[in-house]
Amino acid sequence: MDELSNQQKKRMTEAGQAAMNMSHGIKNIAQSMRSGREVMDKALEMGDLDVTKRTWGILRQNLGRIEKLSLDMLTFSKDETPNLKPCDFNLLVESVADMLRPQADQRQIIILVQVDENIEQVSMDAEQIRDVVMNLLINAIEAVEAGTGQVTVDTELDAKSRQVILRVSDNGPGIENIDQIFKPFHSTKPNVGAGLGLTITRRIVQKHTGTIVVKSSPNEGTIFTVRVPITLNS
């Protein structure tokens, strides 16, 4: 009973922290959207279509941030077993990169994708692994400098260990306190999100009986490496 009580207390503490982080994140996004709304209102009054289009791009990006924040909260609150099905791993990775390319282009950041054509069908939960790829790519895009940033995504088949490998690397400033980054609510970008992206990522990878490691050095960028077995028992 005491153990259950402690678990309940932990979950209540986590829920409170999550609510606080989420409220800060949404507040900051809302402030940005209010500014954008005022600019768009003036542009519409003046009939300035170019400014309207640029402003709508910013508003759309902020709407996406709120959606991602909400989805992270929902995913964190669940503890779902992967629904394993054959998946085109390379196509999944490429589709996520294409989805995030406009966000990178807006800051003049280059995304390079290199896939191993030897990878065929992989047994995994496509939706969950999509979250893994998206979280790692978003982190990398946000970590690098506008105009000079580069994010590289590559896949590899390790035939000997029967694993597929995903690497996401960037030329950003590196990560301090690497041992903290997978903890819930830890974020290097205060008041931007709930700090759950990497926590969720690691949990998904572990449920696929895989591993995730990070290598980072000051001013030398960061590399996340994910390994997942090709075939899993459901």
Backbone hydrogen bonds, N-H to C=O, Kabsch-Sander energy under -0.5 kcal/mol:
donor,donor_aa,acceptor,acceptor_aa,energy
5,S,1,M,-2.5
6,N,2,D,-2.4
7,Q,3,E,-2.2
8,Q,4,L,-2.5
9,K,5,S,-2.4
10,K,6,N,-2.4
11,R,7,Q,-2.5
12,M,8,Q,-2.4
13,T,9,K,-2.4
14,E,10,K,-2.7
15,A,11,R,-2.7
16,G,12,M,-2.4
17,Q,13,T,-2.5
18,A,14,E,-2.8
19,A,15,A,-2.5
20,M,16,G,-2.1
21,N,17,Q,-2.7
22,M,18,A,-2.8
23,S,19,A,-2.2
24,H,20,M,-2.1
25,G,21,N,-2.4
26,I,22,M,-2.8
27,K,23,S,-2.2
28,N,24,H,-2.2
29,I,25,G,-2.1
30,A,26,I,-2.9
31,Q,27,K,-2.0
32,S,28,N,-1.8
33,M,29,I,-2.3
34,R,30,A,-2.4
35,S,31,Q,-1.8
36,G,32,S,-2.1
37,R,33,M,-2.5
38,E,34,R,-2.0
39,V,35,S,-2.0
40,M,36,G,-2.5
41,D,37,R,-2.7
42,K,38,E,-1.9
43,A,39,V,-2.3
44,L,40,M,-2.6
45,E,41,D,-2.0
46,M,42,K,-1.9
47,G,43,A,-0.6
47,G,44,L,-0.5
48,D,43,A,-2.6
49,L,47,G,-1.2
52,T,48,D,-1.8
53,K,49,L,-2.5
54,R,50,D,-2.2
55,T,51,V,-2.7
56,W,52,T,-2.4
57,G,53,K,-1.8
58,I,54,R,-1.4
59,L,55,T,-2.5
60,R,56,W,-2.9
61,Q,57,G,-1.8
62,N,58,I,-2.0
63,L,59,L,-2.2
64,G,60,R,-1.9
65,R,61,Q,-1.6
66,I,62,N,-2.0
67,E,63,L,-2.3
68,K,64,G,-2.5
69,L,65,R,-2.4
70,S,66,I,-2.4
71,L,67,E,-2.5
72,D,68,K,-2.4
73,M,69,L,-1.7
74,L,70,S,-2.1
75,T,71,L,-2.8
76,F,72,D,-2.5
77,S,73,M,-1.5
78,K,74,L,-0.7
78,K,75,T,-0.8
84,L,82,P,-1.0
85,K,124,M,-1.9
87,C,122,V,-1.6
89,F,87,C,-1.3
89,F,120,E,-0.7
92,L,88,D,-2.2
93,V,89,F,-2.4
94,E,90,N,-2.5
95,S,91,L,-2.4
96,V,92,L,-1.9
97,A,93,V,-2.1
98,D,94,E,-2.4
99,M,95,S,-1.9
100,L,96,V,-1.8
101,R,97,A,-1.0
104,A,100,L,-1.8
105,D,101,R,-3.3
106,Q,102,P,-1.9
107,R,103,Q,-0.7
107,R,104,A,-1.0
108,Q,105,D,-1.5
109,I,104,A,-2.5
110,I,149,G,-2.2
112,L,110,I,-0.5
112,L,151,V,-3.0
114,Q,153,V,-2.8
117,E,115,V,-0.8
119,I,116,D,-1.9
122,V,87,C,-2.6
123,S,230,I,-3.1
124,M,85,K,-2.1
124,M,122,V,-0.8
126,A,124,M,-0.9
129,I,125,D,-2.7
130,R,126,A,-2.2
131,D,127,E,-1.5
132,V,128,Q,-1.6
133,V,129,I,-2.5
134,M,130,R,-2.7
135,N,131,D,-2.8
136,L,132,V,-2.2
137,L,133,V,-2.4
138,I,134,M,-2.9
139,N,135,N,-2.2
140,A,136,L,-2.0
141,I,137,L,-2.8
142,E,138,I,-2.4
143,A,139,N,-1.2
144,V,140,A,-1.4
147,G,107,R,-2.1
148,T,145,E,-0.9
149,G,145,E,-1.7
151,V,110,I,-3.1
152,T,169,S,-2.7
153,V,112,L,-3.2
154,D,167,R,-2.2
155,T,114,Q,-2.0
156,E,165,I,-1.8
158,D,156,E,-0.6
158,D,163,Q,-3.0
159,A,157,L,-0.9
162,R,158,D,-1.1
163,Q,158,D,-1.9
164,V,228,V,-2.9
165,I,156,E,-2.9
166,L,226,V,-2.6
167,R,154,D,-2.7
168,V,224,F,-2.3
169,S,152,T,-2.7
170,D,222,T,-2.0
171,N,150,Q,-1.1
180,Q,177,N,-2.1
181,I,177,N,-0.6
181,I,178,I,-1.0
183,K,180,Q,-1.8
185,F,195,G,-1.6
186,H,183,K,-1.7
186,H,195,G,-0.7
192,V,189,K,-1.7
193,G,189,K,-0.6
200,I,196,L,-2.9
201,T,197,G,-2.1
202,R,198,L,-2.5
203,R,199,T,-2.0
204,I,200,I,-2.4
205,V,201,T,-2.3
206,Q,202,R,-2.6
207,K,203,R,-2.1
208,H,204,I,-1.0
208,H,205,V,-0.6
209,T,206,Q,-1.9
210,G,205,V,-2.7
211,T,227,R,-2.0
213,V,225,T,-2.2
215,K,223,I,-2.5
217,S,221,G,-1.6
219,N,173,P,-2.4
220,E,217,S,-2.2
221,G,172,G,-1.2
222,T,170,D,-0.9
223,I,215,K,-2.7
224,F,168,V,-2.6
225,T,213,V,-2.8
226,V,166,L,-3.1
227,R,211,T,-2.6
228,V,164,V,-2.2
230,I,162,R,-2.4
234,S,232,L,-0.5
